[in-house]
Amino acid sequence: MMPIVESLSEEHQKGVKFVKVNVDESPGVTQRLSVFSIPTVMIFKEGKQVFRFVGVATKSQLSNKLKMFVG
């Protein structure tokens, strides 16, 4: 998933912040966000989660979701 996320990060630099969380090093974050499986991709808008996908997604799927919520 990282190559896909890195590519999307380069394409969507304006108004989008991409964050990777190491579940082993940040158990509090993963617990607070209810992350039980990896990979888990979340999109937040104005501090609220608007999309969650668990499992492997294609670049096209994630790009479409970004466009839907971010523009």
C-alpha positions in Angstrom: 0.0 0.0 0.0 2.9 2.4 0.7 3.8 2.9 -3.0 0.1 3.8 -3.7 -0.1 6.2 -0.8 3.2 7.8 -1.7 2.1 8.3 -5.3 -1.2 9.8 -4.1 0.6 12.1 -1.7 2.7 13.5 -4.6 -0.5 14.0 -6.7 -2.6 15.6 -4.0 -0.2 17.9 -2.2 -2.6 20.8 -1.8 -5.0 20.6 1.0 -4.3 16.9 1.9 -2.0 15.6 4.6 -1.0 11.9 4.5 0.0 10.3 7.8 1.4 6.8 8.4 1.0 5.4 11.9 3.1 2.5 13.1 0.6 0.3 15.1 3.4 -1.2 17.2 4.8 2.1 18.2 1.5 4.0 18.7 -1.0 1.6 20.3 -2.9 4.6 21.9 -3.6 6.1 18.5 -4.7 2.9 16.9 -6.9 2.1 19.9 -8.5 5.6 19.9 -9.2 5.2 16.1 -10.4 1.6 16.5 -7.8 0.2 14.1 -8.0 -3.6 14.5 -6.6 -4.7 11.1 -3.9 -3.4 8.8 -3.8 -1.8 6.4 -6.6 0.6 7.4 -7.0 3.8 5.4 -9.0 6.7 6.8 -9.9 10.1 5.3 -10.7 12.9 7.7 -12.3 16.2 6.8 -12.4 19.0 9.2 -11.2 16.7 12.0 -14.0 14.1 11.4 -13.6 10.7 9.8 -15.5 10.6 6.5 -14.1 7.4 5.0 -12.6 4.1 6.3 -11.3 1.2 4.3 -9.8 -1.9 5.8 -7.6 -4.1 3.5 -5.8 -3.5 0.3 -7.2 -0.9 -2.1 -6.2 0.1 -5.6 -4.8 3.6 -6.4 -7.9 4.3 -8.4 -10.2 3.4 -5.5 -8.4 5.7 -3.1 -7.9 8.5 -5.6 -11.7 8.5 -6.3 -12.4 8.7 -2.6 -10.0 11.6 -2.1 -11.6 13.4 -5.0 -15.0 12.8 -3.5 -14.1 14.2 -0.1 -11.3 16.7 -0.8 -12.0 17.8 -4.3 
